[in-house]
Amino acid sequence: MARARAQDRNVCGVSAAIAVVEGKWKPTLLWLLESGPHRPAELRRKLPEISEKVLTQALREMEADGLVHREVYDVLPLKTVYSLTGIGRELSELLAPLSHWGHRRLDSLTAVPTAS
C-alpha cells in the first residue's frame, strides 16, 4: 500500500512524502547517509538490529523512489556504495524540523512537572 502511495498523483502530498520514508529503518538510513556515502556493511555495523534482507529491501525501495544512489565498483570483491541523491538530501533537510519537534516532544514527556 505505501509503495503505491509513493507514486500515486491522486493522494495528499504529505501522504506521498510519508510513503517514501515509511517503515522502521528508512528515516534512520536517511540520517546515516546524510554524513556521506556508506557501504552496506558500514550501515549494518551502525544498525546491528537490522537484517541484511531488510537493509537491502529498504535501500532498493529508497533507490526506486530516487532518494539514494547505488554505485557498484567493478573491483573484486564487488564494492557497492550508497549515497543520497539531491532529492534524498532535500527530503532529509525537510525532515530535520520534524526531528527537532520529536525530540522536544520526548523531552516534554520525560520532564518532571513543577509545583506551582
Secondary structure, 3 states (H helix, E strand, C coil): CHHHHCCCCCCCHHHHHHHHHCCCCHHHHHHHHCCCCECHHHHHHHCCCCCHHHHHHHHHHHHHCCCEEEEEECCCCCEEEEEECHHHHHHHHHHHHHHHHHHHHHHHHHCCCCCC
